Amino acid sequence: MRGYVIPILGLALWGSAISFANAQPSPPQFGSWGVDTAAIDDSVRPGDNFFLYVNGKWLKTAVIPSDRSLIGTLQSLRILSEQRMNELAASLDAKPYDQLSGEEKKLRDLYDAFLDQRQINARGLGPIKKTLNYIAGLKTRREVATAMGRPDLGIPSPFSDAIGSDVKDSSKYQVTFFQGGLGLPDREYYFKDDPGLAKMRDAYKAHLARVFSMIGLSSPEKRAAAVYDLEHQMAEVEWPREEDRDADKTYNPMTFNELKALAPEFPWTALIAAGGITPNSPAGPRIMIVAEKSAFPKLAKIFARTPLHVWRDYVAVHYVDSNAAYLPEAFDKENFAFYGTALQGNAAQLPRPTRDAHLLNDLMGDALGKLYVARYFPSSAKAKAKELVNNLLKAYDADIRTLAWMTPATREKALYKLHHFTVKIGYPDHWRDYSKLVIKRNDLIGDVRRWRQFDWDRNLVRIDQPVDKSEWNETPPTVDAYDNFLWNEIAFPAAILQPPLFDPQSDNAVNYGGIGAVIGHEISHGFDDQGSKYDATGALNNWWTPADRAAFETRVKALGEQYDSYEPLPGLHINGANTMGENIADNAGLAIALKAYHIALNGKPAPVIGGFTGDQRFYLAFGQIWRAKVRDQALRQQVISSEHSPQQFRVIGATRNQDEWYAAFGVKPGDKYYLPPEQRVHFW
């Protein structure tokens, strides 16, 4: 489902016409009304940097933990969720084994297997020796493609495949092929002229050489250089991120024979056979989707001209890296030294129990989530949260009906799409079945391999069946929210629905500025530069009149130019085209949340609290949810490889386009981020 499920990178939500006047008294998490006013830096003018104004004093004293790449509001929620997941796992260890359910036994066995570092160390490379020998024995390119296509091994490839909804008909499953196979976070890491990235390239080559040496292969530096050169060639022909997110460009349906004709130098038959995909469906030749069409022939030529021994080394080193956490401690530490320290700037690795909690959530997230919601998310919270989301939908309805730039024909279809949003709150109605997943306490590598095959097979057996849209793309303990274009849905896992984002004891303005902006953000994705290409059924289908689309694109272009000008690190600018969907959602979500807050006032003036007006408290809350202190290495990676703008520019970029923000804080010409009214971008 890559490219169609849009997360918010740890957001949250709150609604519209709900009053908290009758809530049970208990103090908000921050201060007496929900905002950490001690963090406000009055030496900074709001119009010069609203992010620093709201969070400046906190930023001066905040310390990033040695095992984290950032700290802030959302990261603190993630840490809380990790603690809760660990408590749940520990509670299973505390019970007699024979009193656990089948799922609970699997969770406990998997948890204990990962924690048992002594056993992992004692076994050395034994658990993967057979696979390493298999890789070393690959004699043809067809055999290499077979290895890349095996779901249980999880080996990278220039071409990755996935089974998900068809973009043109989301009721059907479809096989989609994507470009892939790079060991660095993004293609630009391989050739962008940046001193920090040059150091990363050198560190990556050294890391590859150390892994080769650790598994006993000769000439490790020579092997590392060859693998790096291979990846550099692939990076040069791959699509950039801003192009890769274009829904129209990445929908290229073709039969299997047409795919082979497009890129004949790659052994496609071997690849799909390894995954059990057949070239024909019950209805005839299977239609497959190629995402980055123009890159495929070039990648196939690279595959054909690269010596076999380089491909064997490429497969071996990435197989070891992808399993480093399940191997002896030396491999785990080496992997972290590059991917954790060099790339992210972290001095220490997360404690193993914390990483274990993530493993449970990744492999058996519904089984763990079932325990999570039973303890931490009552049904009453789910009902209340859904009511809040529905109120934001009502605010969007009212706004769409009055948009001056949208004509009646497009407005009618926009409202129809809005009215057919599916809202998912907290947890799924039907939990995933893990009965066929085999977990063994003394076979961690085997557990991971069996899970990979289990997860793939679960989709494979349904490939010619109707899509089950009741499923979730994130688990209940995940601190995030997302929009899924193909199913016209928004979802908010249980772990995001808590203070300071979802706090009934906070001031109304604070809840709207925090969680309300998040609800608005997720709904807005259905109308961003890519989400707006999908209709109410989730199909890629243009429902705009040409004039309305042109008016919309004018706004998109102007917003992109704003974000292109932002420079989080010296010489490193945000890519406004790549981050466009998130930037639009931040802009529109904030505007709609403010309208919803005003509706909730029921015509009464907002009270002044703590010396701040209602609108001021609203915007302070928005700035607070994005409070974060980030290491430079992690910030560089985010700017280059993420669809999300850095946190401070999510605050600055959204607020400076809101007329009400100027009025609330007296922002005037001469302030750094002042925009004349005619240059402010309004979508809603």
N, C-alpha and C positions, 0 to 999 in steps of 0.2 A: 504493500500500500504506500510505498515511498512516494512523496510528493503530493499526496492527497489528504493526509491526516496532518493537521496544522496545530502543533502544540504551542503553548504560550511561554514556555520556558519557566514554568512554575508560577502561574497566575492564581486567580481566585475569583470569587463572585459575590454579588448581593443584588437586591431587587429594587422595586420602584415605589409603590404606594403603601409600603408596610410601615407601621409606626411601632416604636419600641417603648412607648410610654408605660405599658403594662408588664414589661419584662421583669422577671425576678431580679431583685437587686444583688449585684455582685460587681466588683470593680472591673473596668476594662483592663486590657493588658498594658496599655500605655496611658499613664496619667489618669485624670479623672473623667476624660471624655473621648479617649482613643488615639490621641496624637502625642508623640514624644516631643513635647515642646522644648525640652532641655537640649535636643539635638539641633534646634534652629540656630543658625549663625546670622545674627542681625547685622554683622559687618558686610555681608554680601547682599547686594540689591537683588530682589527677585527677578528683575528683568535682565540682570547680568549673568546669572546662573541659578535658575530656580532649584535645580538638584542640590547645589551647594547651600543655598539658602535654607532648604528644608532639613538637610542632613549634615551640614558642615561641621558642627561640633562633634557629632558622633564619629564622622570620618577621621577627625584628628586623634581620637583616642582608640578607635576600633583596632583590634589586632586579629589578623587572619590566622587561624590555627595552622600549625605546621603541616597538617595533613589535609588541608583544604586549599583550593585555588581562589576562593572568595568567601566572604562572610556578609550577611545581610538578612533582611526580613525573610525572604523566601528560603535562603539556605538554612536559617534557623528552623523553619518548618520541616525541611528535609531531615535535619538532625533529629528533631522530635519524632518523625516517622520512623527513622532508623532505630531509635531507642525503643519504640513501641514494638517494632517487628522483632527485635532481639528479645524483648520481654516475652513475646508470644512463643518464640522458639525455645527459650529457657523454660517456660511453663510446660512444654511438651516433654522436655528432659526430666522434669520433676515428677511426672506421672509414671506409674507402672506401665511398662511397654504394652502389656496385654490389655490395658484399658483404653488404648488409643484406637481411633478409627483407622481404616486403611490409608486414607490421605494423611492423617496425622503421623502415622508411622513413616511414610515416605518423606514428609517434611523433616521429621526428627533424624532419620537416617542420612538424608542429604546434608542437613546442618552439621551433624556430628562428623560426617566424612570430610567436609571442608575444614572443620576446626582441627582435625587430627593431623597437625603438621608433622609430628614425630613419625607417624606411619607413612605419610607422603615422602618425607626425606629418606626413610629407610628403603623404600621401593625404588628410589632413583628414577632412571628413565625406563625401567622395566615395563610400566603400563603403556608406554607409547613405542616401545622398541619394534613391535611388529609393524606398526604404521610407518615408522621411519624406514624400515627395510622395504616396505611396499613402495614408498616414494622413491627410494634409491634405485629400485628396480624398474621404474617406468622407462620403457624402451622406445615408445613412439609418441607422437603428438596426440594421437587418438587416446592413448592410455593416460596422458597428462589431462586431457579434457575429461575423461571419465573420472579421474581423481577429483578434479575441480567440481564435477557435477554431483559427487556423493554428498547427500545432506548430512550424514553422520560425522563427516570429517570437518566440515565448516571451513574448507580451504578457499581462500580468495581466488578470483579469476578476473580476467579483463571483461568478462560478461557475467553478470549475476542475474538470476531469475527469481521471480516471486509469483505467487498465486493470489490474486485479489480481484476486486470488482472491476468489471469492464467500464471504462470511462464513458462510453457511449450508452451503456445499458447496465446500470449498477445492480440489477437483479441477477446478473450472470457473473460467474467467476471467469477469470481470464489469466493466461500466462503472459507476463510482461518481462522483457529483458532490458537490463540497464547496463551502462558502463560501470566499471569498478576496478578493484584490484590494487589500489594504491595503499602504501603503508603509512604515508603521512596524511594529515587531516584533510588536505585539499590540494588540487593540482598546482595552485600558485606557490605552494611551499617549494616546489622543484625548480622554479625559475624566476620568481619575483625578486627584483633588485632591492633587497632590504637586509641590512647588516644582521638583524636578529634572525632572519630566516636563513641566512648563509651559515650561521652558527648551528641552526637546527639541522641543516643538511649534513654538516660534518658530524654532528652528534648521532644522526640516524645511521650513517655509514658505519661509524664506530660500533654502534649497537648491533647492527647486523653482523659485523665481524665477530663480536664477542659471542653471539648466539651460535654462529657456525663453529667457533672454537669449543664452546661448551658441549656441543653434541658430537665432538670428535672429528670434525671434517678438516682436511688440510687446507692450506692457503686461504685462511678466512678473510683476509683483507681483499684478496683478488675476487673471491666469490661475492663479497659484499659490494664491491665496486660494480660487478656485472649485474647484480640484482638491482642496484640503485639506477644504473644506466637504463635497464629495461623499464623500470617504473617511470623514469624521466621521459622516455619515449612515449609511454602510454599517456602521461600527463599532458604532453604537448598536443595530442590529438583529441583528448576528451573535451567535452563541452564545458564552458564555464558555468558557474552556479546560476547566474542570472538567466542564462539561456535554458538551463536544465529544469527550471521551475515553470517554464511556459507550457501550459496544458495543451495548447494546439500543436506546438512543435513536437512534443514528446508522444503524441498519439499517432502511431504509424502501424496500422494493422496489416498483416500479411500472413500467408500460409507458410508452413514450414519449408516447403520447396522454395518459396520466394525469399525466405530468410537465408537459406543456403546460397541462393544466387546472389543475394546482396553482399555477403561476406564469405565467399567460397573457401578461403584459406583456413577457416576454423572448422574443426570436426564437430559440427552441431549435433549430429546423430548420437555420437558418444556422450555428449554433455547431457542431452535430455533423457537418454536411456538410463543414465546413472541415477537420475531423479525419478524415474518411473513415468515420465511424461510421454504420451503417445502423440505422433504427428497427426492423428485423426481423432475426431470426436464421434459420438453416435450420429451426429448430423452431417458428417463429411469431413473434409480437411479442416484441421483445427486452426482457427485464426489466432495468431499470436501478436502481441504488441511489442514493437521495438521503440524504445524511448529516444535515444540519441542517434538517430538513423545515420547521419553523415559520418559519425565517428566509427561506426561498426566496421566498414570495409578497411579503414586505416588500422584499427586495433587487430583485425584478423591478419593483416599483412605483417604486423609486428609479431604476432604469434607465430606465423609461418617462418619468418626469417631468423628468429631467436634460436640459438643452439639449444638442443634438448637438455644439456647439462645445466644450463642457466635456468631453464624452467624447473628442473628438479630441485635446484637450490632455492629458487623462489618459493616453490610449494613447501619445501621442508622448513625454511626459516619462518614463514608465516604460520605454518601449522604449529610450530613450537611456541611462537609468540601468542597465538590465540588461545593456547592452553597453559600459558605460563603460571596462572594462578593455581592450577591443579597439579603442578610439578614441584620438585624439590625447591626449597627456599631460595637457592641461588638463582634459579630461573625467574622466580617471582620478583626478586629484588632487581635483577637486571632489567626486566620489563618495566618495572616502576621507575628505575633510574632514568629511562628515556621518556616513556609516555607520561609519567607522573611529575618528575623533576624537570627534565629538559623542556618538555612541551608546556607543562602547566605551572612550573615553579614551586611545586610542593616539596618541602624538605623531608616530610615523613609520610608514610603510607597510612591509609585508614586502618584502624585496628581490624584484625581478622574477623572478629565477630560481626563488625559493621558490614564488612564486605560479604560475609556469609548471609546477612539479612538481605542484601541486594541479590545474591544468588538465588535465594528462595523466591524472592519477588519476580525475578526474571524467568525462572524455570517453572515455578508452581504458584504464580501470582494469585490465581483465583482461590486456590486452597488456602493460602496464607491470608488472602483478602477476606475470606469467609470468617476467619477467626478475628481479623482486624475489625470488621464492622460490628461483629457481635459484642466486642468489648468497647469500641470507641465511637461508634456511629449509630445511635438509636434511630428507629424508623421515624420518630417525630422530627429529627433533624433533616432527614431526606424530604419529608413532606414540606417542611418550611422552606428549604432551599429551592424546591421546585416552584413554590409559590413566588419566590423572589425572582427567579428566572422568567416566569410568565409575565411578571410586571414589567420587566425590561423589554420583553417582546411587545407589550402593549405600547411602551414609549416609542419603540421603533415604528410601530404601526402609525401612530399619530404623526411622527416626523415625516415618514415617506409620503403621507397624504398631502403634505404642505411644501415639498421640495420644489423650489422655483425652477431648477434646471432640468427636472425630469418631466417628460411629457406623459399624458394620460395612458398611452398604450404601454409604455415601459412600466409606469407606476402600477398598473393593474397586475402585471406579472411579478413585479417585485413584492407586492403585498401577498400574492398567492404563494410565492416561495417562502416568505416569512411565516405565513400561517401554517405551513407544512413542515416547519422545523420539528425534528424529534429532539427531545431534551432528556438526557441521561444524567441521573444524579446519584452519586455515592457508590453504587455497585450494581452489577447486572442482575436482571430478574432470574436468569438461569446461569448456574455456575458451570465452568468447564469440567469435563469428565477426565480424570487422570487414571482411571482404572487400568488402562493399557500401558501406562508408563512404568517401567521397571527401575526401581531405585535400590541399590545395594550399599549397605553401610561401609563395606570394605573395597569399593570399586568406584572411586570418585571420577576418574577419567571415563570409565564405562558409563557412569550415570549421565555425564554430560553428552557423550556420544549418543546414548539411547534417547535422551531428551531431544537432541537435534533431529533424529530420525522420526521420533514420535510427533514432534511439532510439524515437520514437513508432511508426514503421512496424513495427519489430520486434515490438512488442506487438500492434499492430492486426491483423497477418496471423494471429495466433494466437488471436484473440478468441473464436472458436468451437471451439477445440481444447482438449484436456486440458492442465492446468497442468503445467509442468515444474518439479518441486520440487527438482531438483538444483541450481538456480540459487542464487546468493548475492545478498544485498542490500547487501553491503559488499565492498570490494576488499581484496586481501592487504596492501597498504601502509597500510591504515587502522588507526589505533590506537584500537580500540573492540571491543565485542562486542555481540551482540544476541540477543533472543528474538523469534521470529516465531510469534504465537499460531496463525495460520491453517494453518501447516504443522507445528505442534507440534515446533519445532526450536530449537536454540541454536547459535550460530556464533561462532567466535573467529578473526579474521583473523591472519595470520602476524605482523604488526607489533606486536601486543599481547603476543606470547609471548616476552618477553625480560626481562632484569633491569631494575629490581629486582622485577618482578612474577612472573617465571617464572625462578627462579635455582636450579638444582640444587645450587649451592655454599653456599646459605644454610641456616640452621638449619630443621629441619622445622616448628617452630612458626611461624617467620616466613613460610614458604611457604603454610602453611594460613591464616594471618591475612591474607595478601595475596591471592595468586592463588586460594586456596581459597575465600575469601569472595566472590570474583568469580564463580567457577563456581557457587557456591551462589546468588548473586544472580540469575544468568541462569536457572537452573532454577526459582527461586522465581517468576519472572514468569509461568510457566505456572499458578501458583496464587495470583496476586495478585488484587486486587479486580476486575480486568477479565479477566485471563488465565484465571481460574478459571471463567469463563463458557463456555470452549471445551473440547470433549471431546478424546479421544485422536486423533481424525481431523483436528482443527483446526476443527471446525464449532461455530458459536455454538449451544450446546445445554446446557441446564441439567441437570447430572448430580448435583446435591446434593439431599439430603433437606431439607425446609423447616427442620427443627430445626438441622441442621448449618450451613445457610446463615445462619440467625439468629445462631448462636454465632459464626460467622466475622465477620459484619457488626458484631457488638458489639465485637470486637477492632479492626476497621477504624475504627469511629467513635472509639474511645479513642485510637488512634494519630493520627488526623487532628487531634484536639483538642490533642495534644502539639505537633504541627508548626505548628498555627495560632498557638501562643504564641511561637514563635521569631521574633526581630526582627533580621535581618541588618543593616539600616540603620534609623536612627531613624524611626519611624512606618511602616515598611514590613515587614509580616509575611509569612511563607511562607503560601502557600495550600495547606493540608493536603489538600484534596480533589483539587487539580490534580496534586500530587506524590505522591499516595497509592501508585500502582503502584511507583514507585522506592523509596519509604520502606519498603513491605512487603518488597520484594526485598532491601534493605539489612539489614533486621531479620532476616529468615528466613535469608538467605545467611550472615550472620555466625554465627547459632546453629548451622546445619548444619555449617559449616566447623570450628567448635570440636569438635563431636561427631566429625567425621572425624579431626581431630587426635588426639583421645583414643583412637579406635580404632587409629590408627597406632602408638600407644605399646605396643600388644600387652600391656597389663596391667602394664607397667613404669612406675615413676615417671619423670616428666620431669626431666631434669637441670637444675640451676641454671647459667645461663651469663651471665657479666657481671653477676652479682648479681640477675638476673631469673629468676623461675620460668617454666615453660613457658607457662602461661596469660598471664602478663604479656607475654612476648615475642609471643605470638599477637596480643594486643590492640594492642601497640605497632606491629606491622606493619600492622594495619588502619588505624590512625591515620596511618601514614606514607604509604600509597598515596594518601590524599586530601589530602596536603600541598599547599597552594596559597596564593598571595598574589594577590588579585584587585583590579582597579581598581573604584572605587565605581560608575562608569557601567556597567561590564560586570556587576557584581553586581546592580545595579538591574534590568538587562534580564533577567538569569537568573531573579530572583525573580518577575518579572511574566510572563515568556513561556516559561519552560522547565518541563518536567515533572520536572526534577531539583532537589532541594534544594541550596543552596550547600554547598560541600565541608565546612566546619566542622560543619554541622548533620547531614551524613550520618554523620560520626563520632560526634557527641554523641547524636543521635537513636537510632542503632542500639545503642551500648554501654549506655546507661542503662536499656535494657529487658532486659539480660542478667544474670541472677543471678550468673553466674560472674565477671563484670566487677567486681561489688561485692566479692566475696571476694578477687579477685586484687589489688585496689588499696586495700582497706580503706575503701571509700566508705561514709560514715555519714550519718545524719540531720543536717541543718545544712549539708551540702555543697549547692551551688547546684543541681546536676542530680540530686540524690538523689530516687528514687521509692520509696515504700513498696512492698513486695512485691506487694500486691494491686492496685497501679496499673500494674505492669509488663505490657507487652503481649507475649504469646508466641503466635506462630502455629505454631511447630514446636518 
